[in-house]
Amino acid sequence: MSLGTRVQYEESGSARSSGVFPVLAERLSEAIDRGANYLLSLQASEGYWLGELEADTTLESDYIFYLHVIGKARPDRIAKLANYVRRRQLEDGGWNIYFGGPSELNATIKAYVALRLAGDSGDSEALLRARARIHELGGLEASNSYTRLYLALVGAVGWDMVPAVPPELMLLPNWFAINIYEMSSWTRGIVIPLTILYAHKPRFNVPDGISVETLYRDPLRKALGLEWDKQLFTWRNFFVALDRGFKLYERVPWKPLRQRALRQARAWMLEHLERTEGLAAIYPAMMNSIFALLALGHSPDDPLTAREIGEFSRFEIEQGDTIRVQPCVSPVWDTAIAMVALEEAGLPPDHPALVQAAGWLLENQIVGSGDWMIKTPGVMPGGWAFEFRNDFYPDVDDTAFVLMALQRVDFPDKARMEAATRRGLEWLLAMQNRDGGWGAFDHNNDRHFLCHIPFADHNAMIDPSTADVTARVMECLGRHGWPASHPVIRRAVQFLLKDQTAEGPWFGRWGVNYVYGTSGVLRALETVALTAQQYCQRAVEWLRAVQNPDGGFGESIASYYDPALKGKGASTASQTAWGLIGLLAASDSEDPAIGRAVLHLVEQQEANGSWSEQEFTGTGFPCVFYLKYHLYRNYFPLYALARYRNTKNRTAQFCGLQLRPEQLERQNA
């Protein structure tokens, strides 16, 4: 073992010779050892793990546009970004939003504009094909609101094509049905800078301007995206009418509340630029905030703007003659899952890698205020964010995974660990929604009618309860000894029962897709001893039914568009791991489906202990934006294989700390 860290685990005397594939036992242990050592080799010196987060070319296309707007379009950087975009053009002339997917209109429009800004001729073969594909997909008039808004910022389209985003939104009180805190956290970060831009309507200059007239299929229908529903009384028609009313209001010279609203939007944005590495620490919010600062009169070299530009530039990855851009970074998420995988693989609980990682996570617990407090007053902070620093936005999924990772570490400072765990659990409990489930960032953020607002076409206007996040919290509580009879667990189970599909699986909001959701739910129900229930066995039968002939599991992103494609797709390492985890949670370890999945993962492992995976198996906004977590293909298979070995061997797991409900309740009494 090159790292001198051969994993340790307990086993019964007959374990090595038992199982569906007795001859696989030695290969299994070798695969786990290789996987663990490979993962250990990726740990940063500070103690965290961080894998690349890959998305589609809309990021590079927008980044070319952005660099021109801020006056920092160095030819060498633009050329490398353009190279990355050019090489991902499809045969039909378009660009897609996930690996293997079809051409998508907005990605293709943005790529066309970016390559024109990079100096490509509109008469080049590549851009002629792109223009033809844009027309086939509906033309510029069918583009979404964010594509239109960026084009309006440089005068390429009129502001009448852009849905109204008036800053007066800031003045709506929190008790009103429509207000900024009824929008999802990421929508707030994206939209509030846009209210400043919409009010100022700046005309940013780019070299030679941008002409998009040839991208319309029918220039007479430029406002196609804001047309009425055929049915008269719908939320869509209500908001389209409201949009048209706001646009009439924009033409009125006297706007008595405009300056007050702008001051509030500016104050909100500036406040949220503190205690974070860029607004909301995500690409679109950060870019919009920089544009908003420019509209407010800050130059690109102003200290505040320069700081945000610097933070944004950290998303760049330069490799050879290309530059690609990440949508955000995921160190807390990657660290927590890597730790859980290594713990399952048998790494000693006092191993320096785990202790150092635990210390890093404890340092990054958020103990300051955040947006979540608006709808959860009187609750002490205690969650974790996804990124290095994003104090306003701790999230439930990360917090639950971090608490599970910390629980199995033999940390020297026991009092510090218990205090952090207590705060984290109390925060998770406070974030449970009225329907019994949990959302990602906010409490009771579920006003579905807001999804019909014209600028809500990113398909993530709200942050309601989801099965995958609910399952993560249940698993965390179950590991801390919370029984199925506890009211918190009972309410969560009731939510999951309502959310289960007729065939048995659960939808995956943050991972692709039903395989991800089903795996998480079954693992959670296992921790509270409910997997013998009939509804769990229906899910197991579904997993068996969608397992591929090669033993793996795979699910195309196309399942978000066509439910008939649930669980269908080429086998991938991460999805095979999820399917295996689900089966292990609720099926007998002798199940042939389990053995086939184990064999598939062992056979697909690379010599260095890693796995390969081209597909995107992470989800940002369903039907709009997808992600490829580059570590998913490594830590999830490692966890699944180790979980199989531990299940077969009835391995006792180390548990450094458990805070059962009565212990929390006693503390809070």
Secondary structure as UniProt FT lines:
FT   TURN            2..3
FT   TURN            13..14
FT   HELIX           15..17
FT   HELIX           22..24
FT   HELIX           25..41
FT   TURN            45..46
FT   STRAND          53..54
FT   HELIX           58..69
FT   TURN            70..71
FT   HELIX           75..86
FT   TURN            87..88
FT   TURN            91..92
FT   TURN            99..100
FT   HELIX           105..117
FT   TURN            118..119
FT   TURN            122..123
FT   HELIX           125..136
FT   TURN            137..138
FT   HELIX           140..142
FT   HELIX           145..153
FT   TURN            154..155
FT   HELIX           159..161
FT   HELIX           167..171
FT   TURN            174..175
FT   HELIX           180..182
FT   HELIX           185..200
FT   TURN            207..208
FT   HELIX           213..215
FT   HELIX           219..221
FT   TURN            222..223
FT   HELIX           224..226
FT   HELIX           235..250
FT   TURN            256..257
FT   HELIX           258..272
FT   TURN            273..275
FT   HELIX           279..281
FT   HELIX           283..295
FT   TURN            296..297
FT   TURN            300..301
FT   HELIX           303..313
FT   TURN            314..315
FT   STRAND          316..319
FT   TURN            320..321
FT   STRAND          322..325
FT   HELIX           331..344
FT   TURN            345..346
FT   TURN            349..350
FT   HELIX           352..363
FT   HELIX           371..374
FT   TURN            377..378
FT   TURN            391..392
FT   HELIX           396..407
FT   HELIX           414..430
FT   TURN            434..435
FT   HELIX           448..452
FT   HELIX           454..456
FT   TURN            457..458
FT   HELIX           467..479
FT   TURN            480..481
FT   TURN            484..485
FT   HELIX           487..499
FT   TURN            502..503
FT   HELIX           514..527
FT   TURN            528..529
FT   TURN            531..532
FT   HELIX           534..546
FT   TURN            549..550
FT   HELIX           557..560
FT   HELIX           563..565
FT   TURN            566..567
FT   HELIX           573..586
FT   TURN            589..590
FT   HELIX           592..604
FT   TURN            607..608
FT   STRAND          618..621
FT   TURN            622..624
FT   STRAND          625..629
FT   TURN            630..631
FT   HELIX           632..649
FT   HELIX           661..668
//
